Amino acid sequence: MLYASTEFSLIPFISLMPEFISISTPGMHCIGAYRADPAGTPLGGVVVVQEIFGVNPHIRRIVDGYAEAGYVAIAPALFDYVENGVELDYDEAGVARGRALAGEVGFDRALESVASAAEAIASAGRIGVVGYCWGGTVAFLSATRLGLPAVIYYGGRSVPFLHETARAPLLFHFGERDPIIPPAHVSLHRERQPQAEFHVYPAGHGFNCDARADYDPASAALARERSLAFFARELGAGA
């Protein structure tokens, strides 16, 4: 399978070269995925779910970062159902194309991809999911429908699904200046999922991504610290 980019973000503590692989999904459809492994015995596995911009350098850096932290990490290329190797810019054209592709893929196939990616790294131990924006909603649904512990970064499409019962622990990250997720929607999350862990940061939408105008390094660092603590707790040997 061919991809638009072959550049890898190398982390000193990763023993295996990060690589693009193929994984099988239901219906015998194969999609790509970007995977990185830690140097020692894994602490577990993390499925990283992309934004609407594809498995781009930002998502690959997140995968590498979780491998650096000790997890086998994998990001399935959800858009491969429609078009291989999609990497979009954070501009108006990229947003329009990404929304169209996300609509074509749909949440059901996105969840199939998460399940297949989790199976691909099952030997790592317990598996969790982290998702961003569109992928944040996919991560939320991974907890309600697949029973996987999930970290949700600014999942702006989750409101219609908040009635679903979580079958695994949830951690939500929101930006208080996010124009896509108003305070009323954050409150609705708290009301419908009271058992979940919530954090709101002095930032806008996409604050974790250094390619966005709303990137907030301090909020991103704190959210990562909390996410790692969540996975240590939920994926650890005693979980």
Sequence and secondary structure as in RCSB ss.txt:
>XXXX:A:sequence
MLYASTEFSLIPFISLMPEFISISTPGMHCIGAYRADPAGTPLGGVVVVQEIFGVNPHIRRIVDGYAEAGYVAIA
PALFDYVENGVELDYDEAGVARGRALAGEVGFDRALESVASAAEAIASAGRIGVVGYCWGGTVAFLSATRLGLPA
VIYYGGRSVPFLHETARAPLLFHFGERDPIIPPAHVSLHRERQPQAEFHVYPAGHGFNCDARADYDPASAALARE
RSLAFFARELGAGA
>XXXX:A:secstr
   S       TT  S  EEEEEEETTTEEEEEEEE  SSS S EEEEE  TTBS HHHHHHHHHHHHTT EEEE
E GGGGTSTT B  SSHHHHHHHHHHHHHHHHHHHHHHHHHHHHHTGGGSSEEEEEETHHHHHHHHHHHHS   E
EEES TT GGGTTS  SS EEEEEETT SSS HHHHHHHHHH TTSEEEEESS TTTT TTSTT  HHHHHHHHH
HHHHHHHHHHSTT 
